[in-house]
Every structure is written in structure tokens, then in C-alpha cells.
Amino acid sequence: MANTNKLLQNRVEMLLRAKPIDRNSDFALILDYIDTYCIDTDEITLKEALNHAKDFNVPSFESITRARRKVQELYPELMSDKQVERARQDLQKTFRLDYAN
């Protein structure tokens, strides 16, 4: 499991370095991850890919975004824009208030 997480983290880091838009958009990051490491989304629809995620070794979206957070923690130069960071922090606070009590 640790090797799988490290591989995922390394792949996410490479995407964040190569495609700055992925730093600000989890949707862009997830799509780029699937397209780069799992399947060619020009050859198969996203719907088909998600319906057969295990067959294509597509990690959970949560795992990809968790790896993004870890990579951004380790490499501050790969952080999102300040506005995106503030919005994410606000969502996190709201979530804690709504569900952590």
C-alpha cells in the first residue's frame, strides 16, 4: 500500500509540475491523471472509464486529491493560487462546522 501511495504521489507531483492548471482544479488534475496514467480518454469515454475503473487501475478521486494535498504540502512552489487556497480553506472550515460536531 505504501508503494502505491508513493507512486500516486510521484505521478501527481509530475502532473502539478507539468500542468499548472492542475494545481487549481481537482477536476483537471483527475482527468489528466486518468488520461496520462490509466487510459487514453480519446479512445474511450470517461463514462466507460469510470464504469470500469478497476479494470483500468483508476485510483479513487479522493486518493488523487489527497496526493495533491500532500505534494503541495511538501513542495510549496506547487501550491494553488492564493484565491483557490482561500476558497479551499473556507470549504474545509464549513465542513468542520457542519460535520465535525
GUVEXKE-265429 format. One record per residue (C-alpha): residue number from 1; residue in one letter; z negated, x, y negated. Coordinates in Angstrom, 1 decimal. Last residue first. Layout:
resi = NUM&resn = A&pz = Z&px = X&py = Y
...
***
This chain:
resi = 101&resn = N&pz = -15.8&px = -19.6&py = -18.5
resi = 100&resn = A&pz = -12.9&px = -17.3&py = -17.6
resi = 99&resn = Y&pz = -10.2&px = -20.0&py = -17.7
resi = 98&resn = D&pz = -9.7&px = -21.3&py = -21.2
resi = 97&resn = L&pz = -11.4&px = -18.6&py = -23.2
resi = 96&resn = R&pz = -10.0&px = -15.8&py = -21.0
resi = 95&resn = F&pz = -6.5&px = -17.2&py = -21.2
resi = 94&resn = T&pz = -6.6&px = -17.6&py = -24.9
resi = 93&resn = K&pz = -7.8&px = -14.0&py = -25.3
resi = 92&resn = Q&pz = -4.9&px = -12.8&py = -23.0
resi = 91&resn = L&pz = -2.4&px = -14.8&py = -24.9
resi = 90&resn = D&pz = -3.6&px = -13.2&py = -28.2
resi = 89&resn = Q&pz = -3.4&px = -9.8&py = -26.7
resi = 88&resn = R&pz = 0.2&px = -10.5&py = -25.5
resi = 87&resn = A&pz = 1.1&px = -11.7&py = -29.0
resi = 86&resn = R&pz = -0.5&px = -8.6&py = -30.6
resi = 85&resn = E&pz = 1.4&px = -6.3&py = -28.2
resi = 84&resn = V&pz = 4.7&px = -8.1&py = -29.0
resi = 83&resn = Q&pz = 4.2&px = -7.6&py = -32.7
resi = 82&resn = K&pz = 3.3&px = -3.9&py = -32.2
resi = 81&resn = D&pz = 6.5&px = -3.2&py = -30.3
resi = 80&resn = S&pz = 5.9&px = -2.6&py = -26.6
resi = 79&resn = M&pz = 4.4&px = 0.6&py = -25.3
resi = 78&resn = L&pz = 6.5&px = 3.3&py = -23.7
resi = 77&resn = E&pz = 5.2&px = 6.0&py = -26.1
resi = 76&resn = P&pz = 1.7&px = 5.1&py = -24.9
resi = 75&resn = Y&pz = 2.4&px = 6.5&py = -21.5
resi = 74&resn = L&pz = -0.6&px = 6.0&py = -19.1
resi = 73&resn = E&pz = -1.5&px = 2.5&py = -20.4
resi = 72&resn = Q&pz = 2.2&px = 1.6&py = -20.7
resi = 71&resn = V&pz = 2.7&px = 2.6&py = -17.1
resi = 70&resn = K&pz = -0.3&px = 0.5&py = -16.0
resi = 69&resn = R&pz = 0.8&px = -2.6&py = -18.0
resi = 68&resn = R&pz = 4.4&px = -2.3&py = -16.6
resi = 67&resn = A&pz = 3.0&px = -1.9&py = -13.0
resi = 66&resn = R&pz = 1.1&px = -5.2&py = -13.5
resi = 65&resn = T&pz = 4.3&px = -6.8&py = -14.8
resi = 64&resn = I&pz = 6.2&px = -5.7&py = -11.7
resi = 63&resn = S&pz = 3.4&px = -6.8&py = -9.4
resi = 62&resn = E&pz = 3.1&px = -10.2&py = -11.1
resi = 61&resn = F&pz = 6.8&px = -10.7&py = -10.7
resi = 60&resn = S&pz = 6.3&px = -10.3&py = -6.9
resi = 59&resn = P&pz = 8.3&px = -7.5&py = -5.3
resi = 58&resn = V&pz = 11.9&px = -8.1&py = -4.3
resi = 57&resn = N&pz = 12.4&px = -6.5&py = -0.9
resi = 56&resn = F&pz = 15.9&px = -8.1&py = -0.5
resi = 55&resn = D&pz = 14.9&px = -10.1&py = 2.7
resi = 54&resn = K&pz = 11.5&px = -10.8&py = 1.2
resi = 53&resn = A&pz = 13.1&px = -12.3&py = -2.0
resi = 52&resn = H&pz = 15.5&px = -14.6&py = -0.1
resi = 51&resn = N&pz = 15.1&px = -17.7&py = -2.2
resi = 50&resn = L&pz = 14.6&px = -15.4&py = -5.2
resi = 49&resn = A&pz = 17.9&px = -13.6&py = -4.6
resi = 48&resn = E&pz = 19.8&px = -16.8&py = -3.9
resi = 47&resn = K&pz = 18.6&px = -18.2&py = -7.2
resi = 46&resn = L&pz = 19.4&px = -15.0&py = -9.0
resi = 45&resn = T&pz = 22.9&px = -15.4&py = -7.8
resi = 44&resn = I&pz = 24.6&px = -12.7&py = -5.6
resi = 43&resn = E&pz = 27.2&px = -10.1&py = -6.2
resi = 42&resn = D&pz = 26.7&px = -9.5&py = -10.0
resi = 41&resn = T&pz = 23.0&px = -9.6&py = -9.3
resi = 40&resn = D&pz = 23.3&px = -6.4&py = -7.4
resi = 39&resn = I&pz = 20.3&px = -6.4&py = -5.2
resi = 38&resn = C&pz = 16.9&px = -4.7&py = -4.9
resi = 37&resn = Y&pz = 16.4&px = -1.6&py = -7.0
resi = 36&resn = T&pz = 18.6&px = -1.9&py = -10.1
resi = 35&resn = D&pz = 19.3&px = -5.6&py = -10.3
resi = 34&resn = I&pz = 15.8&px = -6.7&py = -9.3
resi = 33&resn = Y&pz = 14.2&px = -4.2&py = -11.7
resi = 32&resn = D&pz = 16.6&px = -5.2&py = -14.5
resi = 31&resn = L&pz = 15.8&px = -8.9&py = -14.0
resi = 30&resn = I&pz = 12.0&px = -8.2&py = -13.9
resi = 29&resn = L&pz = 12.2&px = -6.0&py = -17.0
resi = 28&resn = A&pz = 14.3&px = -8.5&py = -19.0
resi = 27&resn = F&pz = 11.8&px = -11.3&py = -18.1
resi = 26&resn = D&pz = 8.8&px = -9.1&py = -18.9
resi = 25&resn = S&pz = 10.3&px = -8.6&py = -22.4
resi = 24&resn = N&pz = 9.1&px = -6.1&py = -24.9
resi = 23&resn = R&pz = 9.1&px = -2.8&py = -22.9
resi = 22&resn = D&pz = 12.2&px = -4.0&py = -21.1
resi = 21&resn = I&pz = 14.2&px = -3.9&py = -24.4
resi = 20&resn = P&pz = 13.6&px = -0.1&py = -24.4
resi = 19&resn = K&pz = 15.9&px = 0.4&py = -21.4
resi = 18&resn = A&pz = 16.0&px = 3.9&py = -20.0
resi = 17&resn = R&pz = 12.3&px = 4.9&py = -20.5
resi = 16&resn = L&pz = 11.0&px = 1.4&py = -19.5
resi = 15&resn = L&pz = 13.3&px = 1.4&py = -16.5
resi = 14&resn = M&pz = 12.1&px = 4.8&py = -15.3
resi = 13&resn = E&pz = 8.5&px = 3.8&py = -15.7
resi = 12&resn = V&pz = 9.1&px = 0.6&py = -13.7
resi = 11&resn = R&pz = 10.5&px = 2.7&py = -10.9
resi = 10&resn = N&pz = 7.6&px = 5.0&py = -10.9
resi = 9&resn = Q&pz = 5.1&px = 2.1&py = -10.9
resi = 8&resn = L&pz = 6.9&px = 0.4&py = -8.0
resi = 7&resn = L&pz = 6.9&px = 3.7&py = -6.1
resi = 6&resn = K&pz = 3.2&px = 4.2&py = -6.8
resi = 5&resn = N&pz = 2.4&px = 0.6&py = -5.8
resi = 4&resn = T&pz = 4.3&px = 1.1&py = -2.5
resi = 3&resn = N&pz = 2.6&px = 4.4&py = -1.9
resi = 2&resn = A&pz = -0.8&px = 2.8&py = -2.4
resi = 1&resn = M&pz = 0.0&px = 0.0&py = 0.0
***
